[in-house]
């Protein structure tokens, strides 16, 4: 075994919109090596999203996955595979299994996911933006709103991809394999999250062996957008506490 001191690459995995993390959201991480990506379109299975990310990090031998919301579920799926080079995991506003347990609500989500054209733009995206909102969005470092959430999806998320991701989120379930995550894990949780609820982080906290949770006060599900500095500070504090070296077996 040979110990070498490295700065891991931070790999930022997008939320449900599929859009790469913006320069504004990446700036608070300073000079740290960073990489982000766009989610593939029309994919309805979390494992296939994890395949996409795994290919994107194949050249990295030391990295941290930072997944937000839907991206957290993708990051978790990849972490359960124990990829070579994974140093740590950050999951914000995420879940190990679909947090919606109401059959009528699941059916409604599937119906909404099938909407196209004006129905998608005017009904589906307005309803989704409302579910994403919190009372604290407007007081963030970047004031956020339901209108801005809808604009994010209008600009980045075709209706077919929205529907496919609804299906992927509804069918994903990693609760029974959380113990396969063998790296330090930060669960970064907003204080107000109607979309995900309170139990999602509790399930991951109980199932991931080296997991800890930080709740950011006066934030909502869109806190990566509304509170990029506070969000990044929590991530950087977590990373600063990691061992500065990692052990790699010689080939």
Secondary structure, DSSP 8 states (H G I E B T S, - for coil): -EEEE---EEEEE--TT-----HHHHGGGTTS-EEE----TT---HHHHHHHHHHHTTT-SSEEEEEETHHHHHHHHHHTTT-TTEEEEEEES--SB-S---HHHHHHHHHHHT--HHHIIIIIHHHHHHHH--TTGGGSSS---HHHHHHHHHHH--HHHHHHHHHHHHH-B-GGGGGG--SEEEEEEES--TTT-SHHHHHHHHHSTTEEEEEETT--TTHHHH-HHHHHHHHHHHHHTS-SEEEE---
